[in-house]
């Protein structure tokens, strides 16, 4: 058995044991004292909890709502090699991001908020779930992979990252690493994902249903001899000043990017003296540096970028059924240059309107993620739709999120997509979910307010209706539930949509 197989087996063992002891932490009501950490006597800081568990783990840290920040926390927080750090599912509402890892104070240099790995050759398996990693740190999550032969598995689920740089990972030696983001939003200002592969390391980057927006660079993938394989599915890369994705290689390194049902929007729009022909959605580094860089994009949309793929060449780029604007990409792999038909692109609503050329235009053999960014199943017609959204014959949703704590919004606006001229109607009610929310589950009990809404689909396939909200001090965690449908045969409709009240 070679060293790499031994490392993989060891990592699997760590993953199986990653639950470990459960330690509860409450930054408001907890107390850092020996013997603490239970549900009724939680600790106060993650720093203290980790010191009690030790650097190896395994452990599960369940964080209650509040800010984990200095001076109570000591940054950077080095996580155990085998651990789960999650918003406490018993006391927080999924999707609320009420657990904030605030990081070190302004002026702390390049100090990261969280550190994963960096202790040697042992396997690393870390999961972060339901966290708001937001503050003034230079790096939200810093990854230092083992320098010899080892394995690293880092997974972020339902997290929001908003430090200057959201991830900086250096993978070295013979390490085999997996870095996975599932339904995460990254909005750091500099580079949201920066991965450097050295030696003969192999790194797999997996991003599903994510949003990367508002930075200079979305993903910066640099191989200095190692291999990086990036797989993005249902990802929205929006408003990047220089690049949505940049690939760079030296020392015969390899970077391979595959994008499926993604949206590349407004990349390369904030030039800082760089030639515009080097900016855009997916960018290759300048020629002449040793290495291999390949791109495969299917069932995706490029729209409003300075360039879509400025360094396109047929030998290294493969396309299949995309909407593009760059002239020399139109003839490649069934690409078309047609307006995608978004509901409200200026308002960042990238759902598809009825009649959009993206509807049913995808290749089903290239679709491996069988749900869109809202969890709706693909596909609803003769084939999957292009981009991250799957159009429904009638789709009803709230255009905004109701906020708690004032000023209380007067109206909640609903939108419906469907054939022009079709009336729609529905009923909505408010109530306390009372339990942590899980996808696909409705916990509404004892509704305390209800109202009907009606509307008609306009000529552009979009209808709008509104209800007035009660002026009442609902608590965070209340939800609104509605069901609606066409008001004429065949009465197509939906049930059980919801919007959560946020602070």
Helices and strands as residue ranges (DSSP letters): H 3-17, E 21-25, H 46-53, E 57-63, E 66-69, E 77-78, E 82-87, E 99-103, E 112-117, E 124-129, E 132-134, E 139-144, E 151-157, E 160-162, E 165-171, E 176-182, E 185-186, E 191-198, E 202-208, E 211-213, E 217-224, E 227-233, E 236-240, E 243-249, E 253-260, E 263-267, G 276-278, E 280-284, E 291-298, E 301-303, E 317-320, G 327-329, E 342-344, E 349-352, G 364-366, E 395-398, E 411-417, E 423-432, E 445-456, E 462-468, E 478-486, E 493-500
